[in-house]
Amino acid sequence: MKLPDETLNHLREAIDEPDLSQTKYKLVAPLGQGGMGSVYVAEDTVLNRQVALKVLRVQDRQGELVKRMQREAQTAAQLEHPGIIPVHDLGNLPDGRVFYVTKLVQGLQLDEYAARAETQSERLRVFLKICDAVSYAHSKGVLHRDVKPANIMVGEFGEVLVLDWGTARGAEDLTAHTAGHGTKGYMSPEQAKGEPLDARADIFALGATLYALLTRTDAADGFMREQLRSLPKALAAIIRKAAHETREERYRTVAELGGDILRFLDGEPVTAYHETPLEKLARMVNRHRFIVIILLTYMVIRLIFYLALKR
């Protein structure tokens, strides 16, 4: 007798459901699933708060996934920054599966946020917060290696959190055996080839993420010219520089990338784009439009008085 798919799925969920009886956590509800783990809303019965609990859900006879999940939790726990999700606990269930506990983030994935954010400047300021978190990780010698919209949450009060540090590595561990660890469209060419990496691999991913954030399309589908043409030329140039195929042509640091975004927001020239004299004039007029309006109003009033006196 063949069981219906719905029944089979229910049985799988029941089997995968973590036994938290020997922990201080109580299961509340499933939250989602990733490549190797399931995430649940749980209640911390000691501190009386809801948290996110991630548990390994796949067979791991060689222990590689256990090590990866432990490393993910330990890496994130060492990076104390407002833009990096805080880790509260790490342990093992009675059945031997590893789990870790983080802050429960209420909000939207970056692609969902992009679909709702009305202004370009709003999205750029969120991107600056992402840059700040990744730059901080780099300052501690850690590369994320999988920056993408699905790994970024925007909270209901505007907080921005970079998630999923399972593929992160320190500078001393960036060897060539990790080819393919990343996401198509957001993974740099050198990462796809398994070459040694530096900060510019994450900068490529940030450039792809910026493209997705501003165009509201998935960089996994490729960078489309018509989408880039719809952006201000300076912004399109920033994306092209950050996500350049050749790493030597990219920004050297995340701070440089963030600096160009700030300059764009402030109406200043960006390092990634060389303006024509006419574009420079238009930018300066736009930046100082309030003063320009006052001057033009003054000149019009003077002209009206002059013409009135000539009569």
Residue frames relative to the residue before (quaternion, step in Angstrom):
aa qw qx qy qz dx dy dz
M 1.0000 0.0000 0.0000 0.0000 0.00 0.00 0.00
K 0.2696 -0.7772 0.5528 0.1330 3.55 -0.77 1.07
L 0.3551 -0.7420 0.5326 0.1991 3.54 -0.83 1.05
P 0.5592 -0.5962 0.4473 0.3630 3.62 -1.08 0.65
D 0.6312 -0.5568 0.3895 0.3740 3.58 -1.17 0.65
E 0.6341 0.5440 -0.3380 0.4332 3.58 0.99 -0.80
T 0.6534 0.5078 -0.3024 0.4730 3.57 1.04 -0.82
L 0.6420 0.5256 -0.3142 0.4614 3.57 1.02 -0.87
N 0.6557 0.5083 -0.3127 0.4626 3.57 0.95 -0.86
H 0.6373 0.5280 -0.3195 0.4615 3.57 1.04 -0.80
L 0.6472 0.5173 -0.3079 0.4677 3.57 1.04 -0.83
R 0.6333 0.5271 -0.3282 0.4621 3.57 1.01 -0.84
E 0.6560 0.5128 -0.3107 0.4584 3.56 0.94 -0.91
A 0.6534 0.5197 -0.3134 0.4525 3.57 1.00 -0.84
I 0.6551 0.5052 -0.3041 0.4724 3.57 1.05 -0.81
D 0.6933 0.4823 -0.2669 0.4642 3.58 0.98 -0.91
E 0.5309 0.6648 -0.4073 0.3321 3.58 1.13 -0.62
P 0.4146 -0.7505 0.4521 0.2459 3.60 -0.63 1.05
D 0.3688 -0.6893 0.5806 0.2276 3.54 -1.16 0.73
L 0.0780 -0.8379 0.5402 -0.0085 3.57 -0.28 1.29
S 0.3179 0.8054 -0.4622 0.1914 3.57 1.29 0.21
Q 0.7422 0.3774 -0.2264 0.5053 3.61 1.09 -0.58
T 0.6150 0.4976 -0.3543 0.4985 3.57 1.25 0.46
K 0.5676 -0.5886 0.4443 0.3660 3.56 -1.28 0.04
Y 0.5967 0.5826 -0.3446 0.4309 3.58 1.32 0.17
K 0.1736 -0.7561 0.6236 0.0964 3.53 -1.22 0.65
L 0.4635 -0.7038 0.4686 0.2649 3.56 -0.78 1.06
V 0.1913 -0.7846 0.5815 0.0981 3.57 -0.98 0.89
A 0.7606 -0.2612 0.2216 0.5515 3.57 0.70 -1.10
P 0.5370 -0.5841 0.4768 0.3783 3.60 -1.20 0.44
L 0.2412 -0.7871 0.5557 0.1163 3.57 -1.09 0.76
G 0.7531 -0.3013 0.2162 0.5434 3.59 1.02 -0.73
Q 0.2958 -0.7391 0.5750 0.1890 3.53 -1.35 0.08
G 0.1916 -0.7587 0.6121 0.1141 3.52 -1.16 0.71
G 0.7847 -0.3284 0.2301 0.4728 3.56 -1.26 -0.32
M 0.8282 0.1554 -0.0644 0.5346 3.59 0.96 -0.78
G 0.7966 0.2926 -0.1396 0.5102 3.59 1.16 -0.32
S 0.3127 -0.6948 0.6092 0.2198 3.51 -1.34 0.37
V 0.2208 -0.7758 0.5811 0.1084 3.56 -1.04 0.81
Y 0.0870 -0.7999 0.5937 0.0018 3.54 -0.93 0.99
V 0.4094 -0.6033 0.6040 0.3220 3.50 -1.34 0.36
A 0.0078 0.7957 -0.6045 0.0382 3.57 -0.81 1.01
E 0.3668 -0.7042 0.5590 0.2388 3.54 -1.29 0.36
D 0.3076 -0.7034 0.6115 0.1916 3.53 -0.93 0.96
T 0.2763 -0.8199 0.4819 0.1386 3.57 -0.27 1.30
V 0.6143 0.5334 -0.3571 0.4588 3.62 1.23 -0.23
L 0.7848 0.2995 -0.1527 0.5206 3.57 0.87 -0.99
N 0.3630 -0.7713 0.4608 0.2470 3.59 1.32 0.01
R 0.5626 0.5527 -0.4244 0.4448 3.56 0.72 1.09
Q 0.4611 -0.6581 0.5153 0.2980 3.54 -1.24 0.47
V 0.0784 -0.7858 0.6135 -0.0056 3.53 -1.07 0.88
A 0.4263 -0.6379 0.5551 0.3213 3.56 -1.35 0.06
L 0.1112 -0.7951 0.5956 0.0252 3.57 -0.84 1.01
K 0.1170 -0.7962 0.5928 0.0310 3.57 -0.66 1.15
V 0.0211 -0.8076 0.5882 -0.0369 3.56 -0.82 1.03
L 0.5322 -0.6171 0.4782 0.3275 3.57 -1.07 0.77
R 0.1158 -0.8366 0.5341 0.0370 3.60 -0.78 0.97
V 0.6799 0.4676 -0.2958 0.4811 3.62 1.22 -0.04
Q 0.6075 -0.5439 0.4280 0.3898 3.56 -1.27 0.41
D 0.0081 0.8056 -0.5899 0.0549 3.57 -0.94 0.91
R 0.0782 -0.8566 0.5094 0.0265 3.54 0.55 1.23
Q 0.7184 0.4418 -0.2519 0.4746 3.60 1.06 -0.70
G 0.4768 -0.7179 0.4047 0.3057 3.57 1.26 -0.12
E 0.4157 0.7285 -0.4662 0.2815 3.61 1.24 0.12
L 0.6785 0.4900 -0.2984 0.4588 3.58 0.96 -0.83
V 0.5861 0.5535 -0.3617 0.4683 3.58 1.13 -0.63
K 0.6640 0.4979 -0.3001 0.4703 3.57 0.92 -0.92
R 0.6515 0.5207 -0.3212 0.4486 3.56 0.98 -0.83
M 0.6782 0.4807 -0.3053 0.4644 3.60 0.90 -0.88
Q 0.6249 0.5215 -0.3348 0.4748 3.58 1.04 -0.74
R 0.6580 0.5078 -0.3075 0.4633 3.56 0.97 -0.87
E 0.6085 0.5579 -0.3447 0.4468 3.58 1.05 -0.80
A 0.6901 0.4746 -0.2761 0.4715 3.57 0.88 -0.99
Q 0.6848 0.4941 -0.2894 0.4506 3.58 0.88 -0.93
T 0.6382 0.5245 -0.3289 0.4575 3.58 1.03 -0.78
A 0.6856 0.4776 -0.2868 0.4686 3.58 0.84 -0.99
A 0.6411 0.5419 -0.3269 0.4343 3.60 1.05 -0.76
Q 0.6755 0.4952 -0.2888 0.4637 3.58 1.13 -0.62
L 0.6784 0.4621 -0.2765 0.4997 3.57 1.26 -0.38
E 0.0370 -0.8293 0.5570 -0.0255 3.56 0.11 1.30
H 0.3040 0.7278 -0.5357 0.3015 3.52 -0.11 1.38
P 0.5763 -0.6173 0.4005 0.3555 3.64 -0.97 0.74
G 0.7172 0.4494 -0.2482 0.4712 3.60 1.16 -0.56
I 0.6644 0.4352 -0.3045 0.5259 3.59 1.26 0.16
I 0.4985 -0.7023 0.4134 0.2955 3.56 -0.66 1.12
P 0.3775 -0.7511 0.4924 0.2257 3.61 -0.73 1.00
V 0.2938 -0.7411 0.5834 0.1555 3.56 -1.07 0.85
H 0.2544 -0.8021 0.5289 0.1100 3.59 -0.83 1.04
D 0.8243 -0.0047 0.0797 0.5604 3.59 1.01 -0.75
L 0.0674 -0.7599 0.6457 0.0323 3.55 -1.31 0.50
G 0.2299 0.7918 -0.5388 0.1729 3.59 -0.83 0.91
N 0.4555 -0.6548 0.5262 0.2947 3.54 -1.36 -0.31
L 0.4284 -0.6782 0.5390 0.2568 3.55 -1.11 0.76
P 0.6892 -0.4731 0.3386 0.4319 3.61 -1.23 0.26
D 0.6914 0.4592 -0.2892 0.4770 3.62 1.08 -0.62
G 0.6298 -0.5821 0.3152 0.4063 3.59 1.30 0.18
R 0.5314 0.6351 -0.4151 0.3767 3.59 1.22 -0.25
V 0.4180 -0.7027 0.5182 0.2508 3.55 -1.05 0.82
F 0.0210 -0.7773 0.6283 0.0246 3.57 -1.17 0.60
Y 0.0241 -0.7723 0.6283 0.0907 3.53 -1.29 0.28
V 0.3459 -0.7535 0.5439 0.1298 3.51 -1.23 0.68
T 0.0381 -0.7966 0.6032 -0.0096 3.56 -0.96 0.93
K 0.6836 -0.4067 0.3928 0.4614 3.50 -1.37 -0.06
L 0.3710 -0.6945 0.5674 0.2410 3.59 -1.07 0.73
V 0.1851 -0.8066 0.5570 0.0706 3.57 -0.49 1.22
Q 0.1610 -0.7616 0.6231 0.0764 3.55 -0.78 1.08
G 0.4938 0.6582 -0.4522 0.3443 3.56 -0.51 1.11
L 0.5964 -0.5685 0.4484 0.3467 3.52 -1.27 -0.52
Q 0.4953 -0.5767 0.5399 0.3614 3.53 -1.25 0.47
L 0.6709 -0.5421 0.3187 0.3930 3.56 -1.14 0.63
D 0.6592 0.5037 -0.3296 0.4507 3.61 0.93 -0.77
E 0.6293 0.5124 -0.3287 0.4831 3.59 1.11 -0.67
Y 0.6306 0.5250 -0.3243 0.4708 3.56 1.03 -0.82
A 0.6471 0.5418 -0.3225 0.4286 3.60 0.92 -0.95
A 0.6469 0.5318 -0.3185 0.4442 3.57 1.04 -0.76
R 0.7345 0.4215 -0.2239 0.4824 3.59 1.17 -0.58
A 0.5971 0.5892 -0.3713 0.3980 3.59 1.09 -0.68
E 0.3951 -0.7680 0.4615 0.2027 3.54 -0.71 1.09
T 0.8175 0.2650 -0.1269 0.4954 3.58 0.77 -0.96
Q 0.5910 -0.5789 0.4434 0.3447 3.50 -1.26 0.58
S 0.6476 0.5322 -0.3261 0.4370 3.58 0.96 -0.82
E 0.5840 0.5620 -0.3646 0.4585 3.62 1.12 -0.65
R 0.6966 0.4757 -0.2725 0.4629 3.55 0.84 -1.01
L 0.6453 0.5186 -0.3260 0.4565 3.58 1.02 -0.73
R 0.6561 0.4987 -0.3248 0.4641 3.59 0.99 -0.70
V 0.5969 0.5196 -0.3553 0.4974 3.58 1.15 -0.54
F 0.6405 0.5277 -0.3252 0.4532 3.58 0.97 -0.81
L 0.6174 0.5446 -0.3441 0.4515 3.58 1.03 -0.71
K 0.6373 0.5141 -0.3296 0.4701 3.60 1.06 -0.70
I 0.6084 0.5314 -0.3445 0.4782 3.58 1.09 -0.68
C 0.6447 0.5275 -0.3073 0.4600 3.56 0.95 -0.95
D 0.6422 0.5436 -0.3205 0.4352 3.56 0.95 -0.89
A 0.6700 0.4974 -0.2945 0.4658 3.59 0.96 -0.90
V 0.6819 0.4753 -0.2916 0.4734 3.60 0.89 -0.92
S 0.6266 0.5354 -0.3334 0.4577 3.58 1.03 -0.77
Y 0.6286 0.5289 -0.3285 0.4660 3.57 1.03 -0.80
A 0.6418 0.5173 -0.3218 0.4657 3.60 0.94 -0.89
H 0.6401 0.5194 -0.3222 0.4656 3.60 0.98 -0.82
S 0.6388 0.5349 -0.3309 0.4430 3.59 1.01 -0.78
K 0.6916 0.4269 -0.2563 0.5232 3.57 1.28 -0.45
G 0.5784 -0.6319 0.3530 0.3761 3.56 1.29 0.26
V 0.5886 0.5763 -0.3612 0.4369 3.60 1.22 0.44
L 0.1760 -0.7452 0.6346 0.1048 3.57 -1.00 0.90
H 0.4552 -0.6946 0.4862 0.2719 3.58 -0.96 0.83
R 0.1277 -0.8585 0.4736 0.1497 3.57 0.97 -1.03
D 0.7833 0.1875 -0.1794 0.5649 3.61 1.19 0.22
V 0.1639 0.7847 -0.5714 0.1759 3.57 0.85 1.00
K 0.2565 0.7297 -0.5935 0.2226 3.57 -0.81 1.08
P 0.6923 -0.4957 0.3097 0.4233 3.63 -1.17 0.40
A 0.6483 0.5377 -0.3299 0.4263 3.62 1.00 -0.74
N 0.7117 0.4219 -0.2486 0.5037 3.59 1.23 -0.40
I 0.6554 0.4524 -0.3100 0.5193 3.57 1.24 0.41
M 0.1179 -0.7948 0.5942 0.0373 3.56 -0.86 1.01
V 0.1879 -0.7420 0.6331 0.1156 3.53 -1.12 0.78
G 0.3248 -0.7911 0.4926 0.1613 3.56 -0.50 1.22
E 0.6777 -0.5278 0.3425 0.3806 3.52 -1.29 0.34
F 0.7165 0.3830 -0.2529 0.5254 3.61 1.24 -0.28
G 0.6752 -0.5312 0.2809 0.4278 3.57 1.22 0.49
E 0.4688 0.6602 -0.4658 0.3568 3.60 1.23 0.04
V 0.1996 -0.7716 0.5976 0.0874 3.57 -1.10 0.78
L 0.0429 -0.8189 0.5715 -0.0293 3.57 -0.74 1.10
V 0.2707 -0.7305 0.6074 0.1554 3.56 -0.97 0.95
L 0.1695 -0.8183 0.5480 0.0359 3.58 -0.69 1.18
D 0.8169 0.3604 -0.2063 0.4003 3.51 -1.47 -0.22
W 0.1010 0.8085 -0.5627 0.1396 3.53 0.22 1.34
G 0.3015 0.8031 -0.4698 0.2085 3.58 1.24 0.48
T 0.7250 0.3814 -0.2460 0.5181 3.61 1.13 -0.53
A 0.4191 0.7269 -0.4621 0.2874 3.61 1.27 0.01
R 0.0584 -0.7783 0.6246 0.0253 3.53 -1.21 0.62
G 0.4407 -0.6415 0.5528 0.2977 3.52 -1.26 0.49
A 0.6907 -0.4989 0.3302 0.4063 3.55 -1.24 0.43
E 0.6768 0.5050 -0.3001 0.4436 3.58 1.07 -0.69
D 0.7347 0.4131 -0.2199 0.4911 3.61 1.24 -0.27
L 0.4774 0.6857 -0.4321 0.3394 3.61 1.20 0.37
T 0.1517 0.8051 -0.5481 0.1686 3.54 0.56 1.21
A 0.6541 -0.5848 0.3468 0.3315 3.55 -1.29 0.33
H 0.5138 0.6689 -0.4242 0.3295 3.63 1.17 0.17
T 0.6494 0.5465 -0.3043 0.4324 3.60 1.26 -0.05
A 0.1832 0.8060 -0.5412 0.1544 3.61 1.07 0.66
G 0.8130 0.2862 -0.2106 0.4613 3.55 -1.04 0.82
H 0.5282 0.5964 -0.4341 0.4206 3.62 1.21 -0.09
G 0.5867 0.5182 -0.4054 0.4721 3.54 -0.20 1.30
T 0.4785 -0.6608 0.5002 0.2902 3.56 -1.27 -0.27
K 0.5504 -0.6280 0.4475 0.3201 3.56 -0.92 0.96
G 0.7740 0.3096 -0.2554 0.4897 3.54 -0.93 0.92
Y 0.7605 0.2978 -0.1603 0.5543 3.57 1.19 -0.60
M 0.6215 0.5412 -0.3229 0.4654 3.56 1.31 -0.26
S 0.4657 -0.6981 0.4726 0.2692 3.56 -0.80 1.03
P 0.6370 -0.5416 0.3770 0.3984 3.62 -1.14 0.50
E 0.6693 0.4976 -0.3161 0.4522 3.60 0.93 -0.81
Q 0.6260 0.5207 -0.3410 0.4698 3.59 1.12 -0.61
A 0.6380 0.5299 -0.3212 0.4571 3.58 1.02 -0.81
K 0.6990 0.4576 -0.2599 0.4842 3.58 1.11 -0.70
G 0.4743 -0.6912 0.4303 0.3348 3.58 1.25 -0.19
E 0.3820 0.7241 -0.4863 0.3053 3.57 1.19 0.55
P 0.6384 -0.4972 0.3959 0.4341 3.63 -1.20 0.30
L 0.2581 -0.8014 0.5317 0.0916 3.55 -0.99 0.91
D 0.0739 -0.7426 0.6572 0.1057 3.49 -1.39 0.28
A 0.8057 -0.3055 0.1886 0.4711 3.59 -1.28 -0.16
R 0.6127 0.5937 -0.3533 0.3839 3.59 1.10 -0.62
A 0.5345 0.5885 -0.4197 0.4379 3.62 1.23 -0.22
D 0.6750 0.4596 -0.2843 0.5023 3.60 0.97 -0.83
I 0.6068 0.5531 -0.3537 0.4481 3.59 1.10 -0.64
F 0.5964 0.5390 -0.3532 0.4785 3.60 1.08 -0.70
A 0.6772 0.4927 -0.2878 0.4646 3.58 0.88 -0.98
L 0.6314 0.5191 -0.3303 0.4719 3.59 1.06 -0.70
G 0.6260 0.5299 -0.3329 0.4652 3.59 1.04 -0.74
A 0.6573 0.4942 -0.2975 0.4849 3.58 1.00 -0.86
T 0.6413 0.5184 -0.3143 0.4703 3.57 1.05 -0.79
L 0.6285 0.5239 -0.3277 0.4724 3.59 1.04 -0.77
Y 0.6182 0.5374 -0.3311 0.4683 3.58 1.04 -0.80
A 0.6801 0.4871 -0.2871 0.4667 3.58 0.88 -0.97
L 0.6567 0.5309 -0.3020 0.4423 3.57 1.00 -0.86
L 0.7455 0.4201 -0.2268 0.4651 3.58 0.90 -0.91
T 0.7471 0.3835 -0.2195 0.4965 3.61 1.02 -0.75
R 0.3165 -0.7663 0.4871 0.2746 3.57 1.33 -0.33
T 0.5701 0.5230 -0.4152 0.4786 3.57 1.04 0.86
D 0.5366 -0.6381 0.4550 0.3129 3.56 -1.25 0.44
A 0.4276 -0.7134 0.4957 0.2500 3.58 -0.75 1.03
A 0.5247 0.6305 -0.4115 0.3973 3.61 1.22 -0.32
D 0.6543 0.4964 -0.3048 0.4822 3.59 1.23 -0.46
G 0.5980 -0.5623 0.3575 0.4454 3.59 1.30 -0.01
F 0.5077 -0.6285 0.4933 0.3223 3.54 -1.25 0.49
M 0.1848 -0.8099 0.5501 0.0856 3.58 -0.48 1.17
R 0.5302 -0.6716 0.4206 0.3015 3.55 -0.84 1.03
E 0.6619 0.5142 -0.3274 0.4362 3.57 0.91 -0.86
Q 0.6187 0.5285 -0.3434 0.4690 3.59 1.12 -0.61
L 0.6683 0.4859 -0.3021 0.4754 3.59 0.94 -0.86
R 0.6403 0.5331 -0.3275 0.4456 3.60 1.05 -0.74
S 0.6224 0.5533 -0.3443 0.4335 3.58 1.17 -0.46
L 0.6434 0.5171 -0.3121 0.4704 3.59 1.29 -0.28
P 0.6129 -0.4885 0.4379 0.4404 3.60 -1.21 0.26
K 0.6008 -0.6171 0.3671 0.3514 3.58 -0.95 0.86
A 0.6355 0.5378 -0.3354 0.4410 3.58 1.00 -0.77
L 0.6631 0.4942 -0.3066 0.4712 3.59 0.99 -0.81
A 0.6317 0.5219 -0.3289 0.4694 3.58 0.98 -0.81
A 0.6490 0.5148 -0.3141 0.4639 3.59 1.03 -0.78
I 0.6137 0.5409 -0.3416 0.4628 3.59 1.05 -0.73
I 0.6553 0.5037 -0.3082 0.4710 3.58 0.94 -0.91
R 0.6662 0.5088 -0.3095 0.4490 3.59 0.87 -0.94
K 0.6678 0.4970 -0.3053 0.4625 3.58 0.97 -0.82
A 0.6717 0.4995 -0.3043 0.4546 3.60 0.89 -0.91
A 0.7898 0.2930 -0.1382 0.5209 3.58 0.93 -0.94
H 0.2263 0.7879 -0.5379 0.1965 3.59 1.06 0.73
E 0.5643 -0.6208 0.4281 0.3360 3.57 -1.04 0.81
T 0.7259 0.3748 -0.2176 0.5340 3.56 1.09 -0.75
R 0.4399 -0.7407 0.4314 0.2678 3.59 -0.52 1.10
E 0.6141 0.5702 -0.3490 0.4195 3.59 1.09 -0.65
E 0.6704 0.4942 -0.2914 0.4706 3.59 1.22 -0.45
R 0.5716 0.6012 -0.3811 0.4082 3.60 1.25 -0.17
Y 0.6509 -0.4186 0.4215 0.4728 3.53 -1.35 -0.07
R 0.4727 -0.6857 0.4733 0.2869 3.58 -1.01 0.75
T 0.7995 0.1089 -0.0377 0.5896 3.58 1.08 -0.70
V 0.6100 -0.5357 0.4339 0.3907 3.55 -1.27 0.37
A 0.5934 0.5757 -0.3615 0.4310 3.59 1.09 -0.66
E 0.6327 0.5189 -0.3345 0.4675 3.61 1.02 -0.73
L 0.6389 0.5147 -0.3152 0.4770 3.59 0.98 -0.84
G 0.6767 0.4872 -0.2893 0.4702 3.59 0.86 -0.94
G 0.6126 0.5647 -0.3365 0.4387 3.56 1.11 -0.72
D 0.6575 0.4977 -0.3103 0.4730 3.58 1.00 -0.80
I 0.6246 0.5238 -0.3411 0.4682 3.60 1.05 -0.72
L 0.6458 0.5128 -0.3158 0.4694 3.59 0.98 -0.83
R 0.6490 0.5117 -0.3220 0.4618 3.58 0.94 -0.85
F 0.6315 0.5219 -0.3377 0.4634 3.58 0.98 -0.78
L 0.6727 0.5017 -0.2968 0.4557 3.59 0.89 -0.93
D 0.7100 0.4442 -0.2465 0.4877 3.58 1.10 -0.71
G 0.5159 -0.6671 0.4061 0.3520 3.59 1.27 0.08
E 0.4986 0.6367 -0.4315 0.3997 3.58 1.17 0.57
P 0.6008 -0.5561 0.4081 0.4040 3.62 -1.17 0.37
V 0.3095 -0.7426 0.5650 0.1829 3.58 -1.10 0.73
T 0.5752 -0.6261 0.4063 0.3348 3.56 -1.11 0.66
A 0.6512 0.5549 -0.3159 0.4103 3.61 1.14 -0.57
Y 0.7860 0.2793 -0.1358 0.5346 3.61 1.20 -0.36
H 0.2504 -0.7575 0.5891 0.1282 3.57 -0.94 0.98
E 0.2977 -0.7976 0.5061 0.1382 3.55 -0.46 1.25
T 0.4284 -0.6121 0.5842 0.3172 3.52 -1.32 0.40
P 0.6650 -0.4979 0.3521 0.4312 3.64 -1.17 0.35
L 0.6492 0.5151 -0.3199 0.4591 3.60 1.01 -0.79
E 0.6469 0.5066 -0.3149 0.4751 3.62 1.00 -0.82
K 0.6322 0.5305 -0.3326 0.4565 3.57 1.03 -0.77
L 0.6467 0.5154 -0.3099 0.4691 3.57 1.00 -0.88
A 0.6619 0.5068 -0.3053 0.4602 3.59 0.94 -0.92
R 0.6476 0.5165 -0.3201 0.4598 3.60 1.00 -0.80
M 0.6709 0.4983 -0.2986 0.4610 3.58 0.94 -0.88
V 0.6272 0.5194 -0.3327 0.4755 3.57 1.05 -0.75
N 0.6679 0.4988 -0.2974 0.4655 3.57 0.95 -0.89
R 0.6562 0.5184 -0.3131 0.4501 3.58 0.99 -0.84
H 0.7868 0.2592 -0.1247 0.5462 3.59 0.99 -0.88
R 0.1799 0.8482 -0.4888 0.0964 3.58 1.15 0.61
F 0.6028 0.5616 -0.3722 0.4275 3.61 1.06 -0.63
I 0.6694 0.4802 -0.2921 0.4859 3.57 0.95 -0.91
V 0.6329 0.5345 -0.3289 0.4533 3.58 1.01 -0.85
I 0.6426 0.5219 -0.3216 0.4597 3.59 0.97 -0.86
I 0.6473 0.5163 -0.3161 0.4631 3.60 0.97 -0.87
L 0.6710 0.4984 -0.2969 0.4617 3.58 0.92 -0.93
L 0.6622 0.4945 -0.3131 0.4679 3.57 0.94 -0.86
T 0.6304 0.5266 -0.3310 0.4644 3.59 1.01 -0.79
Y 0.6399 0.5271 -0.3113 0.4645 3.56 1.00 -0.90
M 0.6785 0.4945 -0.2952 0.4560 3.58 0.93 -0.95
V 0.6363 0.5222 -0.3289 0.4629 3.59 1.03 -0.77
I 0.6468 0.5119 -0.3155 0.4691 3.60 0.98 -0.86
R 0.6431 0.5168 -0.3178 0.4672 3.59 0.98 -0.85
L 0.6545 0.5158 -0.3111 0.4569 3.54 1.01 -0.87
I 0.6355 0.5247 -0.3275 0.4620 3.59 1.01 -0.81
F 0.6551 0.5001 -0.3090 0.4746 3.60 0.95 -0.87
Y 0.6442 0.5312 -0.3211 0.4469 3.57 0.97 -0.88
L 0.6801 0.4806 -0.2854 0.4743 3.57 0.89 -0.93
A 0.6353 0.5321 -0.3286 0.4532 3.59 1.05 -0.76
L 0.6795 0.4887 -0.2873 0.4657 3.59 1.00 -0.81
K 0.6220 0.5597 -0.3368 0.4318 3.58 1.16 -0.58
R 0.6056 0.5838 -0.3618 0.4019 3.60 1.15 -0.47
